[in-house]
Amino acid sequence: MSDDTDLGQKIDAQIRAAGPMSLSTYMGLCLTHPTLGYYQNFDPIGVDGDFITAPEISQMFGEFIGLWIAGCWQAMGSPKSFDLVELGPGRGTLLQDALRVVSGVEGATGAMRLVLLETNTALKEAQQKRLGKYDPQWINEIEELDNSDAPIIVIANEFFDALPIKQYQKQNGQWHERAIGLRDGVRGWGLAPSPFPADSLPKQIRDAADGSVWEAGLAGLQTMSDLAHRITARKGALLAIDYGYETTRTGETFQALEKHKFADPLDNPGKADLTAHVDFEALATAAKISGAQAFPLMTQGEFLTTLGIDDRAAALVEANPDLASGINAAKNRLTGSEQMGTMFKALCVASPGLAPYPFGIEA
């Protein structure tokens, strides 16, 4: 690969030295290598980047996240201090829109300490421009949240999909981890020779057909467990919105996106966004094991519609009739069953006894 990236050359050298590489290691290097990783070097969001997130589609998305935050704070008894944490806040657009709503609730922003989990310098600068008046504090690791014991509200929009996964494939009745190796100097897929213990697999996939692929989001499960422990101990809630599936199942969803087009995830390491669909059942189970509640999953469309996006869109159209077509198109993109409305899900995790609207009784 004469035109390979510097990171690709480092990955190949590591494979030659240590043997085939786990997908989780590969994803971690591609996305978060300290100098060459995808999230370290530039702003990937928007028309000039590689993807567009919901907050960039319409202000309504962030506004209803803000409504949820305000309702959650009130449901906690309007504490005089609390941490509002966003994991991977992008350009700060979501919180800019959300906090415009939260600011309308007396005492809420005055009680808030804004904490942003971000490592990308370019994005930090964009976040400062949009959120500077709220005096944000940045962290690099979830463990840094331990410098406070105040109640906590966590927002994770399109965060869990980018955490490293492992893949396993069933062959001749046994499951083997998929790994990335070199064949004639070119990166490619292979299977670890030793089978993975069947009793370590989720029961939902043990009887899958030969050839099936199961993706294990172990980093996501550990992250959820860590957050759920903190939420339970400090009181609070987490809202995770991402694309994924409701119940644990087989299926290969690992993908690369570059300039808004799908790309080969093994090409040009560090130059494309790598993601996989989120297993929400597994995340909810990890939260419950850690002592938190996990409420029944809602689709993004259900979440936004229940909170009132139809009325909000109508009000925006009335105030801006010349923009009616764009406003309605954005609403439909966020809530439509054939667009983001069904593919994206909303998971709420909360400390015992707390039930943020519109989520219902514990699953």
Secondary structure, 3 states (H helix, E strand, C coil): CCCCCHHHHHHHHHHHHHCCEEHHHHHHHHHHCCCCCHHHHCCCECCCCCECCHHHHCHHHHHHHHHHHHHHHHHCCCCCCEEEEEECCCCCHHHHHHHHHHCCCCCHHHHEEEEEECCCHHHHHHHHHHHHHHCCEEECCHHHHHHCCCCEEEEEECCHHHCCCEEEEEECCEEEEEEEEEECCEEEEEECCCCECHHHCCCCCCCCCCCCEEEECHHHHHHHHHHHHHHHHHCEEEEEEEEEECCCCCCCCCEEEECCEEECCCCCCCCCEEECCEEHHHHHHHHHHCCCEECCCEEHHHHHHHHCHHHHHHHHHHHCHHHHHHHHHHHHHHHCCCCHHHHEEEEEEECCCCCCCCCCCCC
